[in-house]
């Protein structure tokens, strides 16, 4: 009987303070991380090394561009707080603590995405509690960045789906299926919910 391949992983702690980051994590992280793994597996079955490197660069650029934009926004809002005399950040009543098995550098970067979105929401909440931000502006900022964060995950999932179609076109569908476990049913449900998540979050803020 064939043995399961022993993959290298790194256990990484993750703490998310804000309800919004916890929602995004619950709805998209596992699915997106799974897609990153599947893309790597599929491309190495059907593609040449240069093609694999090209797709990996596309994903890296997507994540880097998102991080660059959100770090700039966090710096901008932090400066607004300093100018308004905000010296202390907020604390949260129900942080989420978990541990993640990181199986690739891209999954590690995906964890950074979760942490950065969490940190941005904390800055927004701090401005709001100190009276530097109106309710509607708080909701809009959180909505916009939640939507962008979910969209990043959806684009990665779309790349996986395209890779599956390419495998099928090359007659490698069975080989791919044998190398990638089936997607859990609850993740399929979360995929369908993710598109509506930002509007729900804005409405309940």
C-alpha positions in Angstrom: 0.0 0.0 0.0 1.3 3.4 -0.9 2.3 5.7 1.9 1.2 9.3 2.2 3.9 11.8 1.2 5.4 13.6 4.2 5.2 17.3 3.4 7.3 19.9 5.2 5.2 22.4 7.2 5.9 25.1 9.7 3.5 25.7 12.6 2.7 29.4 12.8 0.6 31.0 15.6 -2.1 33.4 14.4 -4.0 35.9 16.5 -6.8 38.0 15.0 -8.2 40.7 17.2 -11.1 42.0 15.1 -14.4 40.4 14.2 -13.9 41.5 10.5 -10.6 39.8 10.1 -11.9 36.7 11.9 -14.8 36.5 9.3 -12.4 36.9 6.4 -10.2 34.2 7.8 -13.1 31.8 8.4 -14.5 32.3 5.0 -11.5 32.4 2.7 -8.2 31.4 4.3 -8.5 27.6 4.2 -9.9 27.7 0.7 -7.2 30.1 -0.6 -4.4 28.2 1.1 -5.7 25.0 -0.5 -5.8 26.6 -3.9 -2.1 27.7 -3.5 -1.2 24.1 -2.8 -3.3 22.8 -5.7 -1.8 25.3 -8.1 1.7 24.2 -7.2 0.8 20.5 -7.6 -1.1 20.9 -10.9 1.4 23.1 -12.6 4.3 20.7 -11.7 2.2 17.8 -13.3 1.3 19.6 -16.5 3.8 22.5 -16.9 7.4 23.3 -17.6 9.5 24.9 -14.9 9.3 28.3 -16.6 5.5 28.1 -16.7 5.5 27.2 -13.0 7.7 30.2 -12.1 5.6 32.5 -14.2 2.4 31.6 -12.4 4.1 31.8 -9.0 5.3 35.3 -9.9 1.7 36.3 -10.8 0.5 35.2 -7.4 3.4 36.8 -5.6 2.8 40.1 -7.4 -0.9 40.0 -6.5 -0.1 39.6 -2.8 2.8 42.1 -2.8 0.6 44.8 -4.5 -2.2 44.2 -2.0 0.3 44.4 0.9 1.8 47.6 -0.5 -1.6 49.3 -0.7 -2.9 48.3 2.7 0.4 49.3 4.4 0.1 52.7 2.8 -3.5 53.0 3.9 -2.6 51.9 7.5 0.2 54.5 7.6 -2.1 57.2 6.3 -4.8 56.5 8.9 -2.2 56.2 11.7 -0.9 59.6 10.8 -4.4 61.0 11.0 -4.7 59.6 14.5 -1.4 61.1 15.6 -2.5 64.5 14.2 -5.7 64.2 16.2 -4.0 63.3 19.4 -4.8 59.6 19.4 -2.1 58.0 21.5 -3.6 54.6 22.5 -4.9 51.8 20.4 -8.0 49.8 21.2 -8.2 46.3 22.7 -10.7 43.6 21.8 -12.9 41.5 23.9 -12.8 38.2 21.9 -9.6 37.7 20.0 -9.1 34.5 18.0 -6.0 32.4 18.6 -5.1 29.5 16.4 -2.2 27.7 14.8 -1.6 27.3 11.1 0.4 24.7 9.3 2.4 26.7 6.7 3.2 24.5 3.7 4.8 27.1 1.4 6.2 30.6 1.3 3.0 31.8 -0.4 0.8 30.4 2.5 3.1 32.3 4.9 2.4 35.5 2.8 -1.3 34.7 3.0 -1.0 34.7 6.8 0.6 38.2 6.5 -2.5 39.3 4.6 -4.7 38.2 7.4 -2.6 40.0 10.0 -2.4 43.2 8.0 -6.1 43.4 7.4 -6.6 42.8 11.2 -4.2 45.6 12.0 -5.8 48.0 9.6 -9.3 47.4 11.1 -7.8 48.0 14.6 -6.5 51.4 13.4 -9.9 52.3 11.9 -11.7 51.3 15.1 -9.2 53.4 17.1 -10.0 56.4 15.0 -13.7 55.8 15.4 -13.7 55.3 19.2 -11.6 58.5 19.6 -14.1 60.4 17.5 -11.8 60.9 14.6 -13.9 58.9 12.2 -17.7 58.9 11.6 -19.7 55.7 11.6 -20.4 55.7 7.9 -16.7 56.3 7.1 -15.6 53.5 9.4 -18.0 51.1 7.8 -17.0 52.1 4.3 -13.3 51.7 5.0 -13.7 48.3 6.5 -16.1 47.3 3.7 -13.6 48.4 1.0 -10.7 46.5 2.4 -12.7 43.4 3.3 -13.9 43.3 -0.3 -10.3 43.7 -1.6 -9.0 41.0 0.7 -11.7 38.6 -0.3 -11.2 39.4 -4.0 -7.5 38.6 -3.6 -8.5 35.1 -2.4 -11.0 34.7 -5.1 -8.4 35.5 -7.8 -6.1 32.8 -6.4 -9.0 30.3 -6.4 -9.7 31.3 -10.0 -6.1 30.5 -11.0 -6.6 27.1 -9.5 -9.7 26.5 -11.5 -7.9 27.5 -14.7 -5.1 25.1 -13.8 -7.6 22.3 -13.4 -9.0 23.1 -16.9 -5.5 23.1 -18.3 -4.9 19.7 -16.7 -8.1 18.3 -18.2 -7.2 19.6 -21.7 -3.8 17.8 -21.4 -5.4 14.5 -20.3 -3.8 14.8 -16.8 -7.1 15.1 -14.9 -6.8 11.7 -13.2 -3.2 12.3 -12.2 -4.2 15.6 -10.7 -7.2 14.1 -8.9 -5.0 11.5 -7.3 -2.6 14.1 -6.0 -5.1 16.6 -4.5 -7.7 15.6 -1.9 -11.3 16.6 -2.7 -12.5 20.0 -1.4 -14.5 19.7 1.8 -18.2 20.5 1.4 -18.2 23.3 4.0 -15.4 25.1 2.0 -17.7 25.0 -1.1 -20.4 26.7 1.0 -18.0 29.3 2.2 -16.9 30.1 -1.4 -20.5 30.9 -2.3 -20.9 33.0 0.9 -17.7 35.0 0.4 -19.1 37.1 -2.4 -21.8 38.4 0.0 -19.6 38.8 3.1 -18.6 42.4 2.7 -22.2 43.7 2.3 -23.2 41.6 5.4 -20.3 43.0 7.4 -21.1 46.6 6.5 -24.8 46.2 7.3 -24.1 44.7 10.7 -21.3 47.1 11.8 
